[in-house]
Amino acid sequence: MSFTYSIEPKDKYAVIRLHGALLSSFEAKPFLEELHEVRKTINRFVVDLQELKHMSSEGLGVLIQILTKARNAGGDAVIINLSTELQQLFIITKLNSIFTIAKDVRSAVKILAS
C-alpha cells in the first residue's frame, strides 16, 4: 500500500487528505514540498486521515511538520477522521495534547476560524 495525498486549497484554509500508508519521510517529500508552496498563501490546514491506513514514527513526524509549518506561519492544523488505531497512537505518543482533533471538516473549520 503506497502513500498518496491531495491538498485542496479553499478560501482561508486547505484540506489535506492523506491516503494509504505513511511510513517514511522520503515518500512524503513531494507532499511536503507542495505543502511548502501552499503555505505561502494559506496557513490553516484541515488534515483528513480517514483514508490513512498505517503510519510509522516517521509518518508522525510528517504530521508534526504540518503543524509546525502552520504555526510558524501564524496558523494552525486540525486533525479529522482519526481511526481507532490512530487515536490510540495519538494517546500513546501524547500527540493528542499537541494537535487539535475534530470530528469533521465543518468542526475543524470552526476551530480554525476562532
C-alpha positions as CSV (number, residue, x, y, z in Angstrom):
1,M,0.0,0.0,0.0
2,S,1.5,3.3,-1.1
3,F,1.2,6.8,0.2
4,T,-0.8,9.3,-1.7
5,Y,-2.3,12.7,-0.8
6,S,-4.3,15.6,-2.0
7,I,-4.2,19.3,-1.0
8,E,-7.4,21.2,-1.7
9,P,-7.0,24.9,-1.1
10,K,-10.1,26.8,0.0
11,D,-10.6,30.5,0.7
12,K,-8.9,30.7,4.1
13,Y,-7.7,27.1,4.7
14,A,-6.7,24.0,2.8
15,V,-7.9,20.4,3.3
16,I,-5.1,17.9,3.2
17,R,-6.2,14.3,2.7
18,L,-3.6,11.5,3.4
19,H,-4.2,8.0,1.9
20,G,-2.6,4.6,2.3
21,A,0.5,4.1,4.4
22,L,2.7,6.9,5.6
23,L,5.8,5.0,6.5
24,S,8.7,7.2,5.6
25,S,9.6,10.9,5.3
26,F,11.3,10.1,2.0
27,E,8.0,9.1,0.4
28,A,6.3,12.2,1.9
29,K,8.9,14.5,0.3
30,P,6.8,15.6,-2.7
31,F,3.9,16.2,-0.3
32,L,6.0,18.4,2.0
33,E,7.3,20.3,-1.0
34,E,3.8,21.0,-2.2
35,L,2.7,22.0,1.3
36,H,5.6,24.5,1.4
37,E,4.2,26.2,-1.7
38,V,0.6,26.2,-0.4
39,R,1.8,27.6,2.9
40,K,3.0,30.7,1.2
41,T,-0.7,31.8,0.9
42,I,-2.5,29.6,3.3
43,N,-1.6,28.9,6.9
44,R,-4.6,26.9,8.2
45,F,-5.0,23.2,7.5
46,V,-7.6,20.5,8.0
47,V,-5.8,17.2,7.9
48,D,-8.1,14.4,7.0
49,L,-6.8,10.9,8.0
50,Q,-9.9,8.9,7.1
51,E,-8.1,7.0,4.3
52,L,-4.7,6.7,6.1
53,K,-4.4,3.0,7.0
54,H,-0.9,2.8,8.5
55,M,1.6,5.3,10.0
56,S,5.1,4.8,11.3
57,S,7.0,7.1,13.7
58,E,8.3,8.9,10.6
59,G,4.7,9.4,9.5
60,L,4.0,11.0,12.9
61,G,7.0,13.3,12.2
62,V,5.4,14.4,8.9
63,L,2.2,15.3,10.8
64,I,4.3,17.3,13.3
65,Q,5.9,19.1,10.3
66,I,2.5,20.1,9.0
67,L,1.6,21.5,12.4
68,T,4.9,23.3,12.8
69,K,4.8,24.8,9.4
70,A,1.3,26.1,10.0
71,R,2.0,27.5,13.4
72,N,5.3,29.1,12.3
73,A,3.2,30.9,9.6
74,G,0.7,32.1,12.2
75,G,-1.9,29.5,11.5
76,D,-2.8,26.0,12.8
77,A,-3.7,22.5,11.8
78,V,-6.6,20.4,12.9
79,I,-6.8,16.6,12.5
80,I,-10.1,15.0,11.5
81,N,-11.4,11.4,10.9
82,L,-8.9,9.7,13.2
83,S,-9.4,5.9,13.1
84,T,-9.5,4.0,16.4
85,E,-5.9,2.7,15.7
86,L,-4.6,6.2,15.1
87,Q,-6.5,7.5,18.1
88,Q,-4.6,5.0,20.3
89,L,-1.3,6.0,18.6
90,F,-2.0,9.7,19.3
91,I,-2.8,8.9,23.0
92,I,0.3,6.7,23.5
93,T,2.6,9.3,21.9
94,K,0.7,12.2,23.7
95,L,0.2,13.9,20.3
96,N,-3.5,14.3,21.3
97,S,-2.2,17.0,23.7
98,I,-0.4,18.8,20.8
99,F,-2.9,18.5,18.0
100,T,-6.4,19.8,17.9
101,I,-8.7,16.9,16.9
102,A,-12.1,17.5,15.4
103,K,-14.9,15.3,14.2
104,D,-15.2,16.6,10.6
105,V,-14.3,19.4,8.2
106,R,-17.1,21.6,9.4
107,S,-16.0,21.3,13.0
108,A,-12.3,21.9,12.1
109,V,-13.1,25.0,10.1
110,K,-15.0,26.4,13.1
111,I,-11.9,25.8,15.2
112,L,-9.6,27.3,12.7
113,A,-11.8,30.4,12.4
114,S,-11.7,31.2,16.1
